[in-house]
């Protein structure tokens, strides 16, 4: 079965951060995201792998 695509609000809730932090991570830390028109969409498995790899490291930039 295909994985569901999540919105910025849904992925922020999944990670326990704000939507602003998600947008910051897209811009500054190459968070895996796909642009569909004006919206950003995310796959949970890609984001979870990105977090586990340490690329989301807390450097004080998160809101």
Secondary structure as GFF3:
##gff-version 3
##sequence-region A 1 63
A	DSSP	beta_strand	5	7	.	.	.	ID=ss1
A	DSSP	alpha_helix	8	15	.	.	.	ID=ss2
A	DSSP	alpha_helix	19	29	.	.	.	ID=ss3
A	DSSP	beta_strand	34	36	.	.	.	ID=ss4
A	DSSP	beta_strand	39	43	.	.	.	ID=ss5
A	DSSP	alpha_helix	44	52	.	.	.	ID=ss6
###
